[in-house]
Amino acid sequence: LPGEHAAMPTIRARRGGVIRFEVECGVFLRAGTVIARTHDLFGNEVEAVAMPADGYVMTFPPLSWVGNHAVATGDLVADIFA
């Protein structure tokens, strides 16, 4: 994306489980937009991960690109910037 951008703190999982990403990288998102949802093994949602401020998702974890959709508490969910 053209212009200058500021890195923001990474977003980390507060709960472990199976994660499903709901947005694409590089798309402008408003604060509060859910970018991923984590579910337990029974399919119950345990966390809705939201943007803390207006900005963009820069990357999701590299292992998620190759099919690993499990996260533990504290794992990286997304790198973001404004």
Contacts in CASP RR format, 6 or more apart in sequence:
PFRMAT RR
TARGET T0000
AUTHOR 0000-0000-0000
METHOD contacts of the structure
MODEL  1
LPGEHAAMPTIRARRGGVIRFEVECGVFLRAGTVIARTHDLFGNEVEAVA
MPADGYVMTFPPLSWVGNHAVATGDLVADIFA
1 26 0 8 1.000
1 56 0 8 1.000
5 56 0 8 1.000
5 81 0 8 1.000
5 82 0 8 1.000
6 81 0 8 1.000
6 82 0 8 1.000
7 58 0 8 1.000
7 79 0 8 1.000
7 80 0 8 1.000
7 81 0 8 1.000
8 52 0 8 1.000
8 53 0 8 1.000
8 55 0 8 1.000
8 80 0 8 1.000
8 81 0 8 1.000
8 82 0 8 1.000
9 52 0 8 1.000
9 80 0 8 1.000
10 76 0 8 1.000
10 77 0 8 1.000
10 78 0 8 1.000
10 79 0 8 1.000
10 80 0 8 1.000
11 35 0 8 1.000
11 49 0 8 1.000
11 52 0 8 1.000
11 76 0 8 1.000
11 77 0 8 1.000
11 78 0 8 1.000
11 79 0 8 1.000
11 80 0 8 1.000
12 74 0 8 1.000
12 75 0 8 1.000
12 76 0 8 1.000
12 77 0 8 1.000
13 19 0 8 1.000
13 38 0 8 1.000
13 47 0 8 1.000
13 49 0 8 1.000
13 71 0 8 1.000
13 72 0 8 1.000
13 73 0 8 1.000
13 74 0 8 1.000
13 75 0 8 1.000
13 76 0 8 1.000
13 77 0 8 1.000
14 47 0 8 1.000
14 73 0 8 1.000
14 74 0 8 1.000
15 38 0 8 1.000
15 46 0 8 1.000
15 47 0 8 1.000
15 73 0 8 1.000
16 38 0 8 1.000
16 46 0 8 1.000
16 47 0 8 1.000
16 70 0 8 1.000
16 71 0 8 1.000
16 72 0 8 1.000
16 73 0 8 1.000
16 74 0 8 1.000
16 75 0 8 1.000
17 38 0 8 1.000
17 39 0 8 1.000
17 40 0 8 1.000
17 41 0 8 1.000
17 46 0 8 1.000
17 70 0 8 1.000
17 71 0 8 1.000
17 72 0 8 1.000
18 38 0 8 1.000
18 39 0 8 1.000
18 40 0 8 1.000
18 41 0 8 1.000
18 43 0 8 1.000
18 69 0 8 1.000
18 70 0 8 1.000
18 71 0 8 1.000
19 36 0 8 1.000
19 37 0 8 1.000
19 38 0 8 1.000
19 39 0 8 1.000
19 49 0 8 1.000
19 64 0 8 1.000
19 69 0 8 1.000
19 70 0 8 1.000
19 71 0 8 1.000
19 77 0 8 1.000
20 36 0 8 1.000
20 37 0 8 1.000
20 38 0 8 1.000
20 39 0 8 1.000
20 69 0 8 1.000
21 35 0 8 1.000
21 36 0 8 1.000
21 60 0 8 1.000
21 64 0 8 1.000
22 34 0 8 1.000
22 35 0 8 1.000
22 36 0 8 1.000
22 37 0 8 1.000
23 29 0 8 1.000
23 33 0 8 1.000
23 35 0 8 1.000
23 36 0 8 1.000
23 57 0 8 1.000
24 57 0 8 1.000
25 56 0 8 1.000
25 57 0 8 1.000
25 58 0 8 1.000
25 59 0 8 1.000
25 60 0 8 1.000
26 56 0 8 1.000
26 57 0 8 1.000
26 58 0 8 1.000
27 56 0 8 1.000
27 57 0 8 1.000
28 54 0 8 1.000
28 55 0 8 1.000
28 56 0 8 1.000
29 35 0 8 1.000
29 51 0 8 1.000
29 54 0 8 1.000
29 55 0 8 1.000
29 56 0 8 1.000
29 57 0 8 1.000
30 51 0 8 1.000
30 54 0 8 1.000
31 50 0 8 1.000
31 51 0 8 1.000
31 52 0 8 1.000
31 53 0 8 1.000
31 54 0 8 1.000
32 50 0 8 1.000
32 51 0 8 1.000
32 52 0 8 1.000
33 50 0 8 1.000
33 51 0 8 1.000
34 48 0 8 1.000
34 49 0 8 1.000
34 50 0 8 1.000
35 49 0 8 1.000
35 50 0 8 1.000
35 51 0 8 1.000
35 57 0 8 1.000
35 77 0 8 1.000
35 78 0 8 1.000
36 48 0 8 1.000
36 49 0 8 1.000
36 60 0 8 1.000
36 77 0 8 1.000
36 78 0 8 1.000
37 45 0 8 1.000
37 47 0 8 1.000
37 48 0 8 1.000
37 49 0 8 1.000
38 45 0 8 1.000
38 46 0 8 1.000
38 47 0 8 1.000
38 49 0 8 1.000
38 71 0 8 1.000
39 45 0 8 1.000
39 46 0 8 1.000
40 46 0 8 1.000
49 77 0 8 1.000
49 78 0 8 1.000
51 57 0 8 1.000
51 80 0 8 1.000
52 80 0 8 1.000
53 82 0 8 1.000
54 82 0 8 1.000
55 80 0 8 1.000
55 81 0 8 1.000
55 82 0 8 1.000
56 80 0 8 1.000
56 81 0 8 1.000
56 82 0 8 1.000
57 78 0 8 1.000
57 79 0 8 1.000
57 80 0 8 1.000
58 78 0 8 1.000
58 79 0 8 1.000
58 80 0 8 1.000
58 81 0 8 1.000
59 78 0 8 1.000
59 79 0 8 1.000
60 77 0 8 1.000
60 78 0 8 1.000
61 68 0 8 1.000
61 71 0 8 1.000
61 75 0 8 1.000
61 76 0 8 1.000
61 77 0 8 1.000
61 78 0 8 1.000
71 77 0 8 1.000
END
